Amino acid sequence: MLVPAGRVGEISEDTCVAVGDGTAVVVRVGDTVKAFRNRCLHQDSSLDGGWVRDGVLSCPLHFWRYRVSDGTNIGSTVRLDELEVRITDGEAFVEVPDPPPPRTLREQLLDRARTYDRDASWQTRTERP
């Protein structure tokens, strides 16, 4: 689903702004607009309102940092889900995935339990390049 993000020149260069009902965040770097899924990789918190300095996006909740150029977490190899941005007549549009069908809390917890590997999760977050 394509959602409007605003005129390129008006998109913030120093703060992430939510678009698409909060599904994505956008930030501008010069004439380039970058969009990511609005979820920090640390504790699945929102990146909306996170600040950008020197090409680095900082999560507003726990201060995890990501390179805006490619969404890579600084200090590890994990990266944010980058979303496609299209520019038409100076307007930016973000390709936001359709929302998944609603699931019960039980279904969500069972899915998480099936795939969660505590050791691997901890190791990924503490690796240094």
N, C-alpha and C positions, 0 to 999 in steps of 0.2 A: 504494500500500500504506500503510495507516494504522499508525503505530508509536507506542507510548507514550513520553511524555517525562517523566512524573512529575506529582506534585501541583503545581498552579500556585504555591502559597506556598513550595514547597521548591526550585523551580528558581532557580538562581543569578542574582543581579542584577549580579555583577561579573566573571563568567567564562563563556565559551562552553563548553557541555558537549555532547559528541557523543551522538547517538541514532541508532537505526536502523542498527546495525552500522557506525557512523562515517560514514554517508552525509550526515547533517545535523548542524547544531549549533543549540542553543536557548539563549536568554537571556531573562530576565524584566526588564521595565521596568514597575514598579508592578504592576498587575494584568494587564498585557498580556504575552503570550509571543510572541516573535519567533523564527522559524526560517529558516535559510539553508542552502543546499547547503554542505557542509564543504570548500570549495575557495576559497582566496585567488585573486584575479584576477592577482596579480603573477607567481607562478611555480607556480601550481596546488598550493600547499602547504596543509596542514590548518589550519583555524581553531580546532580543538579546543584549549582551553587559553588562547585569546586573552582578553584582559581588556577590560572595558567600564568606561569612566569618562565621566561627563557625556554619556551618549548616544552615545559613540563606541567602536566595536569596533576593537581593534588586533590585527593578525595577530601571533602569537607568534614567527614566524620572521624576517620582514623588516620588521615594523612598519607595513605598509600600514594605513590607517585608513578605516573605513566608518561612516556614520551608521546607527545601529540602526533608526531610524524607517523608512528605506526602502532601506537597503543600498548607498547611493551612496558611491563612493570619494571621499574628500575631496581636492579638487584636480583632479577630472576628472568626466566624465559617465557613466563605466561604473558598473555596480551589480552587487551579488551577486544570485544567483538566490534569491528569497524563496520559501519553501514555506508552504503553507496550514497553519494551526494550528487545531484544533478543541478546544473546552473542553467537557467533559461531566462534571457532578457534581464540579467542582474538579480534574479530571484533564485534562492537556493531551496531545493526540495530534497528531502531525505527519504530513501526507500526503507520503510519500517516493516518488519515482518508482521504478518497477520498474527493476532494473539492466539495462543493455544486454547483449545476448548477447556472450560472450567473443570477442575478436578477437586475432589474432596481432600481435606487435610490428611486423611489416612492414606490416600493414594500418593500424595506428595511425599509423605514421610517414608512410605515403603519404597518408593523409587530412589529416594536419597540413600536409604539404608542398603539397597542392593548394589549401589555403585560407589559408595564412599569408602575410600581407603585412607585411613588416618595417617599412616606412615608416609604414603606417597604425597598426600596433601601437605604435610609438614615439610617434607624434603623439598618439594617444589618451591615453597614459600621461603625457604632459607638458603637455597642455592645462590651462589654468587657467580657471575659470568667470568 
